[in-house]
Amino acid sequence: MTRFQITGRVAAAALLLAAWPAQGQDFSAERLSQGVRSISSDAFAGRYPGEIGEGLTLGWLQARYEMLGLEPGGPDGEWLQPVDLTRYEPARPARAAWRAGGEAHPLADGFLLRAASNDGRAQVSGAPVVFAGYGIYAPERNWDDYGDIDVEGAVVVVMSGEPDGALFNGDYRTAHASDAAKAAEAYRRGAVGVLTLVDATAAEPAWARRAQFNDRRRTLSPGNDDLEFTGAVLAATFGQWAEAAGRTLEDVTVDLGGGAFRAMALEGVTLDVDAEETVETQRSWNLLARIPGTERPEETIVFSAHWDHVGTREGGEGDHIYNGAWDNASGTVGLVEMARELKAAGPFERSIVFLHVTAEEQGLLGAFWYAANPVWPLETTAANINIDMLPLSPPTRDLPIFGYGQNTLEDELQALAGAAGRYVSDDGQPEQGFYFRSDHFAFARAGVPALMPWHGVDWVDGGREVGLPAWQAKFRSDYHQPSDEWSEDLDFTSAVENLTLLYRLTVDLADSDRWPGWKPTSEFGPVRARSDAARE
């Protein structure tokens, strides 16, 4: 497993430990438990956006922030930020053909596409085809699959994933591996569509899964790149295109992971696409509360958590409500309790915002909406701390985080954890890609240093031998299941421990002029660098 070496911070642990005031730090396991009990009750119906649970949850949150004396943090001095969720479904079967030498070849098998973006209509005629390897441009790693090729108006074909090896974080993949990052890079260069090359046959699971889910309804929000279409193509179909251009599939895809590859046009091969989607918009809401700063109120620390869950299910026997006590009533209530303690300890030089986002379960949509429409400028947002599923266990020595090795917030957290006899680690599950699966990622993608603490498994009593199997059993039994309900047996001890460290980190950062940064190998550093002038 590739891990980054923790580097020292200029701010020593002693300074961090001296920073927080005597008041505050009174996190209560009982208050956490009772808050979770409230908003994960059956009356909230699984907190699905657009249904009864949304209004109940937002009302519950607003009432508590008003009681604590926080001010509204949304647009125009309101508590709520409207979020428009745009849903797409194919209106009819898409039509496509590839052409070479004046001859048209209709595409049906071995080809999938969706026009789920902008107006839901894709009409492309005679678009040249470019194979771009992994489709990655990573200046922080001296990697460029595109080189000097012009892809304006072209369809870009890319391989999934990223090269193996330490250059791309080894077991822990980077954001460059995602379909969204590849689409964004192609769009930035002027492409009209992106197709993922699937090295499989039509009968293999890798293709069957894509085909099975291709026509499902998709929900998007701003921040997605407005390509005309995205999709996938089987190796055999792409091989025909390569041969029509005087090449073979093998010589086109050779040496993709060595760093010497550069994108190539399939000369004489073009694509025609005609696809249409029905478009429906649903209004949902983020909620924001704020503690304004005294000296530099334009500088902001954003805590985030998603208030939504997956609602209810129809039919069948047994419990029909996905109460979401752990995911993410725990994080939602954790933010309220953090606000309670910080309000008591403040005010601070910088502002602190508590952002409760919608539609995380549908693809981080509320967080991406905020990143595309920030109420408080992202250029002067010092950090995002995201809480998604507080740990529910006895005390732990470890404090895993998503994205270990990405930014300097982890070094400051390590200084605090070390003083408490604990240590910061990676999440231990590289195959899950956790860094890209919760709301902090919307901030990271926009360049804001983001921290996401996770569940410790190195229990003080019993170590990993006891803690890891206990966590695995709970995750298997309760994650996105009706069994994720409040009970008196939920143990919030480790949640209080983590919240206390995050509180101390926040107090120090809120009364400093320090700007956390991305580490040299982070893919998000170049994004943050574009706004350096705003923080000078």
Backbone torsions as a table, in degrees:
resi	resn	phi	psi	omega
1	MET	NA	126.1	178.5
2	THR	-80.3	128.7	178.4
3	ARG	-132.8	147.9	177.5
4	PHE	-86.4	142.3	175.4
5	GLN	-72.7	130.6	177.2
6	ILE	-69.3	127.7	178.8
7	THR	-100.9	153.8	-179.0
8	GLY	-73.5	153.9	176.2
9	ARG	-103.3	152.4	175.5
10	VAL	-61.0	-40.9	177.2
11	ALA	-74.8	114.5	-177.2
12	ALA	-73.5	159.9	-179.3
13	ALA	-58.3	-36.4	-178.5
14	ALA	-61.4	-38.7	179.1
15	LEU	-68.1	-40.3	178.2
16	LEU	-62.8	-43.3	-176.7
17	LEU	-67.6	-25.6	179.9
18	ALA	-85.8	-5.2	-167.1
19	ALA	-79.8	-36.0	-170.0
20	TRP	-82.4	145.8	-177.2
21	PRO	-74.9	167.9	-177.5
22	ALA	-67.1	-37.4	179.2
23	GLN	-73.9	170.2	-176.4
24	GLY	82.0	-168.5	179.4
25	GLN	61.0	30.3	-178.9
26	ASP	-112.1	50.9	-178.8
27	PHE	-67.9	136.1	-173.5
28	SER	-115.5	120.1	174.9
29	ALA	-60.9	-34.5	-179.7
30	GLU	-67.5	-43.8	177.8
31	ARG	-63.7	-41.4	176.4
32	LEU	-58.5	-47.8	-177.2
33	SER	-61.6	-44.7	-176.8
34	GLN	-71.4	-34.0	175.0
35	GLY	-64.6	-44.0	176.5
36	VAL	-61.7	-41.3	178.7
37	ARG	-57.8	-40.4	-177.2
38	SER	-65.3	-55.9	-169.5
39	ILE	-87.0	-2.7	172.6
40	SER	-107.8	14.6	177.8
41	SER	-72.6	164.0	179.8
42	ASP	-58.6	-29.3	-178.0
43	ALA	-61.3	-26.2	-178.7
44	PHE	-86.4	-3.8	169.7
45	ALA	49.9	39.3	175.3
46	GLY	77.4	9.3	171.6
47	ARG	50.0	48.3	-179.8
48	TYR	-86.6	134.2	179.3
49	PRO	-56.5	136.4	178.2
50	GLY	86.2	-3.3	179.8
51	GLU	-116.7	-177.1	-170.5
52	ILE	-56.8	-34.3	-177.7
53	GLY	-64.8	-25.9	179.5
54	GLU	-63.8	-53.7	-179.1
55	GLY	-61.4	-40.1	179.5
56	LEU	-64.3	-42.5	-178.5
57	THR	-67.1	-47.2	-178.7
58	LEU	-64.8	-37.5	176.2
59	GLY	-64.8	-41.6	178.0
60	TRP	-60.8	-45.1	-179.0
61	LEU	-65.1	-47.8	-178.6
62	GLN	-59.7	-42.0	-179.7
63	ALA	-61.5	-39.9	-179.1
64	ARG	-71.0	-39.8	178.1
65	TYR	-67.9	-37.3	175.2
66	GLU	-62.7	-41.2	179.5
67	MET	-63.7	-36.4	-179.3
68	LEU	-78.5	-12.1	178.0
69	GLY	87.8	18.5	175.0
70	LEU	-81.2	159.9	177.5
71	GLU	-100.4	157.5	175.4
72	PRO	-59.4	141.7	-178.5
73	GLY	-115.2	6.6	-177.7
74	GLY	-87.1	-174.2	-179.4
75	PRO	-63.7	142.9	175.5
76	ASP	57.1	33.9	176.4
77	GLY	70.7	20.9	179.3
78	GLU	-99.5	164.5	176.3
79	TRP	-78.8	-29.7	-169.1
80	LEU	-109.5	141.6	170.5
81	GLN	-110.7	119.4	178.7
82	PRO	-66.9	140.7	179.7
83	VAL	-128.5	121.1	178.6
84	ASP	-98.0	116.7	179.6
85	LEU	-98.9	120.4	-176.3
86	THR	-103.2	124.6	-175.9
87	ARG	-109.3	139.3	-178.0
88	TYR	-124.8	137.7	170.8
89	GLU	-139.0	141.7	179.4
90	PRO	-57.7	130.3	178.0
91	ALA	-83.4	-23.7	-179.0
92	ARG	-164.6	164.4	176.6
93	PRO	-60.4	134.5	178.5
94	ALA	-70.0	148.0	175.6
95	ARG	-114.5	135.4	-179.8
96	ALA	-151.3	153.5	177.3
97	ALA	-152.3	148.4	171.2
98	TRP	-110.2	149.7	-175.5
99	ARG	-127.6	144.0	174.0
100	ALA	-155.8	135.0	178.9
101	GLY	60.2	29.4	179.4
102	GLY	81.7	-0.7	-178.3
103	GLU	-105.2	134.7	180.0
104	ALA	-97.3	139.8	179.6
105	HIS	-126.5	102.5	179.2
106	PRO	-58.5	144.2	-179.4
107	LEU	-109.0	128.3	175.4
108	ALA	-136.4	-76.3	176.4
109	ASP	-72.1	148.5	175.3
110	GLY	77.1	17.8	-176.4
111	PHE	-153.2	128.6	178.0
112	LEU	-130.4	142.2	175.0
113	LEU	-153.2	158.5	175.0
114	ARG	-139.4	143.7	174.9
115	ALA	-104.0	33.9	-175.0
116	ALA	-79.2	73.4	174.1
117	SER	-165.4	168.8	-177.4
118	ASN	34.2	-113.8	-175.5
119	ASP	-89.3	4.8	179.2
120	GLY	73.9	15.6	-178.9
121	ARG	-126.8	126.1	177.0
122	ALA	-120.1	117.7	174.5
123	GLN	-131.4	101.9	-176.1
124	VAL	-124.3	132.4	-179.4
125	SER	-132.8	127.4	174.9
126	GLY	67.1	32.3	179.9
127	ALA	-76.7	126.7	176.3
128	PRO	-64.4	156.3	-178.0
129	VAL	-110.3	129.8	179.3
130	VAL	-124.9	129.0	173.2
131	PHE	-94.8	122.6	-173.4
132	ALA	-115.2	27.9	178.3
133	GLY	60.4	-126.5	176.2
134	TYR	-78.8	-9.3	179.5
135	GLY	68.8	30.7	-173.6
136	ILE	-109.4	132.8	167.3
137	TYR	-120.2	110.7	-175.0
138	ALA	-132.1	83.3	-177.0
139	PRO	-60.8	-29.2	180.0
140	GLU	-68.9	-13.7	177.5
141	ARG	-116.4	10.1	-178.6
142	ASN	54.7	46.1	-176.5
143	TRP	-125.9	131.7	-179.3
144	ASP	-150.3	101.7	178.6
145	ASP	-74.1	-18.3	-174.8
146	TYR	-86.7	-38.0	-175.6
147	GLY	62.4	-135.8	-175.6
148	ASP	-98.6	6.6	-174.4
149	ILE	-69.2	145.8	177.4
150	ASP	-97.2	119.5	-179.8
151	VAL	-111.6	17.0	177.3
152	GLU	-56.7	123.0	178.7
153	GLY	76.3	7.2	-175.6
154	ALA	-98.6	164.5	167.8
155	VAL	-99.0	122.9	-177.4
156	VAL	-99.9	128.5	176.2
157	VAL	-105.1	130.0	-176.4
158	VAL	-131.5	155.1	170.1
159	MET	-81.3	152.0	175.9
160	SER	-77.8	159.0	175.2
161	GLY	76.4	-152.6	-178.4
162	GLU	-150.7	167.1	-179.4
163	PRO	-60.8	148.1	174.8
164	ASP	-73.7	159.7	173.2
165	GLY	112.6	172.0	-173.6
166	ALA	-66.3	-25.8	-178.1
167	LEU	-58.1	-33.7	178.2
168	PHE	-111.8	41.0	171.4
169	ASN	73.3	9.0	175.7
170	GLY	62.4	-123.2	-176.5
171	ASP	-65.8	-30.3	179.9
172	TYR	-92.2	109.3	-176.3
173	ARG	-71.6	160.5	177.0
174	THR	-97.2	173.2	177.4
175	ALA	-65.8	-22.0	179.7
176	HIS	-61.3	-21.6	-176.9
177	ALA	-77.0	-14.8	-172.9
178	SER	-77.8	151.3	175.4
179	ASP	-60.4	-37.0	-178.7
180	ALA	-64.1	-41.2	179.7
181	ALA	-66.6	-38.9	178.8
182	LYS	-66.5	-40.8	177.3
183	ALA	-63.9	-41.6	-180.0
184	ALA	-62.8	-41.2	-179.9
185	GLU	-67.7	-42.2	178.1
186	ALA	-64.1	-41.4	179.1
187	TYR	-63.9	-42.1	178.7
188	ARG	-58.2	-30.0	-178.8
189	ARG	-92.3	1.5	173.9
190	GLY	97.6	9.8	179.1
191	ALA	-68.8	154.6	178.3
192	VAL	-99.3	-18.5	-179.5
193	GLY	-158.0	157.5	177.2
194	VAL	-131.4	130.9	175.7
195	LEU	-119.5	135.2	175.3
196	THR	-91.4	126.4	177.9
197	LEU	-80.2	118.1	-177.8
198	VAL	-103.6	113.6	-177.7
199	ASP	-82.6	75.7	-178.5
200	ALA	-157.8	173.5	172.5
201	THR	-100.0	168.0	-178.2
202	ALA	-62.8	-22.6	-177.3
203	ALA	-88.1	-10.5	-175.1
204	GLU	-83.9	152.3	-177.2
205	PRO	-57.4	-35.3	-177.8
206	ALA	-57.8	-35.3	178.4
207	TRP	-88.5	-39.6	-177.9
208	ALA	-59.2	-38.6	178.8
209	ARG	-65.0	-43.2	178.6
210	ARG	-62.1	-45.2	-178.7
211	ALA	-64.2	-37.7	-178.1
212	GLN	-62.9	-40.2	-174.4
213	PHE	-98.2	-1.1	-171.5
214	ASN	-62.9	-36.6	-173.7
215	ASP	-94.2	7.8	179.5
216	ARG	-70.1	156.0	176.9
217	ARG	-63.3	137.0	178.6
218	ARG	-119.0	140.5	179.9
219	THR	-116.8	124.2	-176.6
220	LEU	-125.2	159.7	174.4
221	SER	-136.6	168.6	178.3
222	PRO	-53.6	152.8	-173.1
223	GLY	106.7	-18.1	172.1
224	ASN	-80.5	148.6	-176.0
225	ASP	-89.1	136.2	-168.8
226	ASP	-85.8	57.8	170.5
227	LEU	-66.0	154.3	176.1
228	GLU	-66.3	-37.6	179.2
229	PHE	-160.4	159.9	169.5
230	THR	-132.5	162.5	-179.8
231	GLY	177.5	-156.8	-176.8
232	ALA	-146.5	154.6	179.3
233	VAL	-138.6	136.0	177.3
234	LEU	-70.7	153.1	-180.0
235	ALA	-57.8	-39.9	-178.1
236	ALA	-64.2	-40.2	178.8
237	THR	-67.8	-45.2	178.2
238	PHE	-63.5	-34.4	177.6
239	GLY	-59.7	-35.4	176.3
240	GLN	-63.9	-40.1	178.3
241	TRP	-64.4	-42.8	-180.0
242	ALA	-61.9	-43.2	-179.6
243	GLU	-64.9	-36.6	177.9
244	ALA	-65.2	-23.7	177.9
245	ALA	-93.3	8.9	178.0
246	GLY	82.2	22.1	-179.9
247	ARG	-126.6	-178.3	171.5
248	THR	-123.7	160.0	177.8
249	LEU	-58.3	-37.4	-176.8
250	GLU	-67.7	-43.7	-176.7
251	ASP	-77.2	-21.5	175.8
252	VAL	-72.0	-36.9	-173.1
253	THR	-100.6	10.2	-177.6
254	VAL	-72.1	143.4	171.5
255	ASP	57.6	41.1	-179.4
256	LEU	-72.2	-26.1	-174.6
257	GLY	-97.4	7.4	-175.8
258	GLY	-93.6	-11.8	178.7
259	GLY	96.4	-11.4	-178.1
260	ALA	-93.5	-13.8	-177.0
261	PHE	-63.7	143.5	170.3
262	ARG	-134.1	145.9	-176.4
263	ALA	-55.8	148.5	-178.4
264	MET	-137.4	141.8	175.0
265	ALA	-80.8	142.6	171.3
266	LEU	-89.4	91.9	-170.8
267	GLU	-58.2	130.3	176.2
268	GLY	84.7	-2.0	-179.7
269	VAL	-105.1	129.6	178.5
270	THR	-132.7	164.0	178.9
271	LEU	-124.3	142.4	169.4
272	ASP	-116.5	135.7	-178.8
273	VAL	-137.9	135.7	174.3
274	ASP	-138.1	109.3	-177.6
275	ALA	-142.1	150.3	-177.9
276	GLU	-143.7	139.1	180.0
277	GLU	-123.8	146.8	168.1
278	THR	-78.0	143.3	-174.9
279	VAL	-123.6	127.7	180.0
280	GLU	-134.4	135.4	-178.6
281	THR	-112.3	132.1	176.9
282	GLN	-116.7	135.5	178.0
283	ARG	-92.1	128.5	172.8
284	SER	-131.6	-170.3	-170.9
285	TRP	-146.3	136.5	160.1
286	ASN	-92.3	152.5	174.4
287	LEU	-120.5	135.5	-178.5
288	LEU	-129.7	133.9	171.9
289	ALA	-122.7	155.6	-170.0
290	ARG	-144.9	140.9	166.1
291	ILE	-108.7	106.0	-174.8
292	PRO	-70.2	144.5	177.1
293	GLY	-76.8	157.3	-176.9
294	THR	-93.9	-36.6	-175.5
295	GLU	-103.7	-41.1	-177.0
296	ARG	-134.3	67.7	-174.4
297	PRO	-64.6	-19.5	178.9
298	GLU	-75.0	-13.6	175.7
299	GLU	-93.0	132.4	-166.3
300	THR	-132.3	141.4	165.8
301	ILE	-109.2	127.5	-177.0
302	VAL	-110.9	118.2	165.6
303	PHE	-89.4	140.3	179.2
304	SER	-136.0	152.9	173.0
305	ALA	-161.9	147.0	178.2
306	HIS	-91.8	134.2	-178.5
307	TRP	-86.5	-16.9	-171.8
308	ASP	-84.6	161.7	167.3
309	HIS	-138.9	-156.4	-168.4
310	VAL	-104.7	10.4	170.1
311	GLY	77.5	-133.9	-176.6
312	THR	-127.4	167.9	176.1
313	ARG	-122.8	154.4	-179.6
314	GLU	-99.5	149.1	172.4
315	GLY	74.2	172.4	178.7
316	GLY	78.0	176.6	-179.2
317	GLU	-102.3	165.7	174.4
318	GLY	87.8	-163.7	-175.8
319	ASP	-68.7	127.9	-178.3
320	HIS	-103.3	-2.4	-174.7
321	ILE	-107.1	127.1	173.9
322	TYR	-92.6	89.5	-170.5
323	ASN	-67.6	-30.5	176.3
324	GLY	63.2	47.2	177.9
325	ALA	-65.5	-47.1	179.3
326	TRP	-77.5	-45.1	-174.2
327	ASP	-117.1	96.3	-0.1
328	ASN	-134.9	42.0	171.1
329	ALA	-58.6	-34.7	-179.0
330	SER	-63.8	-45.2	178.7
331	GLY	-69.4	-37.0	178.5
332	THR	-60.9	-48.6	178.8
333	VAL	-68.8	-33.6	176.9
334	GLY	-58.4	-38.5	177.3
335	LEU	-66.0	-41.2	178.6
336	VAL	-61.6	-42.5	179.9
337	GLU	-69.0	-34.8	174.7
338	MET	-63.3	-41.6	178.3
339	ALA	-62.4	-39.7	178.5
340	ARG	-57.0	-48.0	-176.1
341	GLU	-71.7	-40.4	-179.0
342	LEU	-71.0	-35.4	175.9
343	LYS	-62.5	-40.8	179.5
344	ALA	-67.0	-32.1	-175.7
345	ALA	-89.4	-21.8	-173.8
346	GLY	-82.2	-167.4	5.2
347	PRO	-79.4	169.9	-178.6
348	PHE	-120.8	169.8	-178.9
349	GLU	-66.6	-38.4	177.7
350	ARG	-98.1	159.0	176.2
351	SER	-82.2	153.2	175.6
352	ILE	-126.3	127.8	-178.6
353	VAL	-116.1	138.7	177.1
354	PHE	-111.9	110.2	-171.8
355	LEU	-109.4	115.7	176.2
356	HIS	-104.2	111.5	-171.4
357	VAL	-100.7	152.3	178.0
358	THR	-93.5	163.8	165.7
359	ALA	55.8	34.4	171.7
360	GLU	-63.3	-40.2	-176.3
361	GLU	-67.7	-15.2	177.8
362	GLN	-97.4	5.4	177.6
363	GLY	124.5	35.4	178.0
364	LEU	60.7	32.7	-167.7
365	LEU	-69.9	-40.4	177.8
366	GLY	-64.9	-37.9	178.5
367	ALA	-68.5	-42.5	177.8
368	PHE	-64.7	-35.9	176.8
369	TRP	-61.3	-46.9	179.3
370	TYR	-60.8	-42.2	-179.6
371	ALA	-63.5	-32.4	178.0
372	ALA	-82.1	-22.9	-178.3
373	ASN	-133.7	62.5	-172.8
374	PRO	-68.6	134.3	173.9
375	VAL	-73.6	-37.1	178.9
376	TRP	-116.9	127.8	-169.0
377	PRO	-53.2	134.1	178.8
378	LEU	-68.8	-29.0	-179.3
379	GLU	-61.6	-31.7	179.3
380	THR	-112.4	23.1	167.8
381	THR	-87.9	113.4	-173.5
382	ALA	-70.4	-35.3	-175.7
383	ALA	-165.2	155.1	167.9
384	ASN	-118.1	130.4	173.4
385	ILE	-118.2	116.5	-174.2
386	ASN	-108.1	137.8	178.9
387	ILE	-123.3	111.2	179.8
388	ASP	-129.8	105.3	-178.7
389	MET	71.5	86.5	175.2
390	LEU	-58.8	148.2	176.5
391	PRO	-66.9	138.1	180.0
392	LEU	-121.2	85.8	-175.4
393	SER	-161.8	171.0	169.2
394	PRO	-65.6	178.8	-178.1
395	PRO	-57.7	144.0	178.3
396	THR	-125.5	152.7	173.7
397	ARG	-80.8	-34.8	-175.1
398	ASP	-92.2	153.9	172.4
399	LEU	-132.9	86.7	179.6
400	PRO	-68.3	150.0	174.2
401	ILE	-132.4	153.6	171.3
402	PHE	-79.9	140.5	177.6
403	GLY	77.0	36.9	179.9
404	TYR	-58.2	130.5	-179.2
405	GLY	93.2	2.4	-175.3
406	GLN	-84.7	-47.8	-174.2
407	ASN	-142.4	173.1	-171.3
408	THR	-79.0	-8.3	175.3
409	LEU	-59.3	-34.6	-178.5
410	GLU	-66.3	-31.2	179.2
411	ASP	-68.7	-39.6	177.4
412	GLU	-67.7	-38.9	176.7
413	LEU	-65.4	-37.5	178.7
414	GLN	-63.3	-39.1	178.3
415	ALA	-60.6	-42.0	178.7
416	LEU	-71.0	-42.2	179.5
417	ALA	-64.0	-42.0	180.0
418	GLY	-60.3	-39.7	178.6
419	ALA	-66.0	-22.5	178.3
420	ALA	-97.5	10.8	179.3
421	GLY	77.3	24.1	-179.0
422	ARG	-123.8	176.7	-179.9
423	TYR	-146.2	148.5	177.8
424	VAL	-90.7	138.9	-178.7
425	SER	-141.3	174.5	171.5
426	ASP	-75.2	175.4	-174.4
427	ASP	-81.6	-8.5	174.9
428	GLY	76.0	6.4	-177.5
429	GLN	-136.1	68.2	-176.1
430	PRO	-59.4	-28.3	-178.0
431	GLU	-67.2	-17.4	-177.2
432	GLN	-84.1	-21.4	-177.6
433	GLY	59.0	41.8	-171.9
434	PHE	-61.6	-30.1	-175.2
435	TYR	-62.4	-20.5	-175.7
436	PHE	-105.7	13.2	-170.2
437	ARG	-120.1	11.9	173.1
438	SER	-140.7	177.8	-164.3
439	ASP	-68.0	-20.9	176.0
440	HIS	-58.8	-27.6	-175.8
441	PHE	-64.1	-33.0	177.1
442	ALA	-61.3	-36.9	176.9
443	PHE	-72.0	-45.5	179.8
444	ALA	-58.4	-44.6	-178.9
445	ARG	-61.7	-28.5	177.9
446	ALA	-88.5	1.8	175.3
447	GLY	99.0	-4.1	-178.5
448	VAL	-81.6	124.3	175.9
449	PRO	-55.4	126.5	-172.4
450	ALA	-128.8	142.4	-178.2
451	LEU	-127.3	132.6	179.6
452	MET	-132.2	100.8	177.8
453	PRO	-73.9	154.1	-176.4
454	TRP	-132.9	-163.3	-171.2
455	HIS	-91.0	126.3	172.7
456	GLY	-75.2	149.1	177.9
457	VAL	-126.2	-3.9	177.5
458	ASP	-92.7	81.9	-174.9
459	TRP	-67.2	143.3	176.0
460	VAL	-58.5	-40.4	176.4
461	ASP	-104.1	99.5	175.8
462	GLY	113.5	-16.7	176.7
463	GLY	66.0	-162.2	-179.9
464	ARG	-66.9	-27.3	-178.5
465	GLU	-60.6	-30.3	178.2
466	VAL	-99.4	-43.8	-172.9
467	GLY	-68.4	-41.1	-176.5
468	LEU	-66.1	-50.3	177.5
469	PRO	-61.6	-33.1	178.9
470	ALA	-65.5	-43.5	178.6
471	TRP	-66.1	-44.0	-179.7
472	GLN	-60.0	-40.5	180.0
473	ALA	-65.6	-41.7	179.4
474	LYS	-66.7	-42.9	-179.4
475	PHE	-62.4	-44.3	180.0
476	ARG	-63.2	-38.6	-172.6
477	SER	-84.1	-30.2	-168.2
478	ASP	-116.0	-22.5	-174.0
479	TYR	-63.4	118.3	-179.4
480	HIS	56.5	39.1	177.5
481	GLN	-125.6	154.3	175.4
482	PRO	-58.8	-19.3	-179.9
483	SER	-73.2	-8.2	178.3
484	ASP	-76.9	76.7	-176.3
485	GLU	-123.6	159.4	174.1
486	TRP	-68.6	143.7	169.2
487	SER	-149.0	159.3	178.5
488	GLU	-64.0	-17.3	-176.1
489	ASP	-84.9	-7.7	179.9
490	LEU	-61.9	131.2	-175.5
491	ASP	-103.2	111.2	-177.7
492	PHE	-97.6	15.6	-177.3
493	THR	-61.5	-50.0	-179.2
494	SER	-69.1	-29.2	175.7
495	ALA	-62.6	-44.2	177.7
496	VAL	-62.5	-40.3	177.9
497	GLU	-60.2	-47.0	-178.1
498	ASN	-67.4	-43.2	179.3
499	LEU	-61.4	-37.1	179.2
500	THR	-62.9	-43.5	177.9
501	LEU	-66.6	-40.0	178.7
502	LEU	-66.2	-35.7	175.1
503	TYR	-60.2	-48.2	-177.8
504	ARG	-64.3	-40.3	176.5
505	LEU	-60.5	-42.5	-176.6
506	THR	-69.1	-43.7	179.6
507	VAL	-58.3	-43.6	179.2
508	ASP	-64.5	-45.3	-176.3
509	LEU	-70.6	-34.4	-177.2
510	ALA	-70.5	-22.8	179.1
511	ASP	-108.4	24.7	178.9
512	SER	-124.9	170.0	172.2
513	ASP	-108.2	20.0	-177.9
514	ARG	-81.2	141.5	175.9
515	TRP	-112.8	108.0	173.4
516	PRO	-55.1	151.0	-176.6
517	GLY	-135.6	170.1	176.7
518	TRP	-87.1	147.2	178.7
519	LYS	-76.8	159.4	-170.4
520	PRO	-56.3	-30.8	-178.0
521	THR	-91.1	1.8	-178.4
522	SER	-74.7	137.2	177.2
523	GLU	-70.9	-12.4	-177.4
524	PHE	-94.8	-10.4	178.8
525	GLY	-59.0	-46.2	179.4
526	PRO	-61.3	-30.7	178.1
527	VAL	-67.5	-46.1	179.6
528	ARG	-63.5	-36.3	-176.5
529	ALA	-61.9	-25.1	-179.1
530	ARG	-65.9	-19.7	-178.8
531	SER	-114.2	21.9	-178.2
532	ASP	-55.4	-38.3	-175.5
533	ALA	-60.6	-29.9	-178.5
534	ALA	-69.9	-16.7	-176.6
535	ARG	-109.3	8.7	-179.6
536	GLU	-81.9	NA	NA
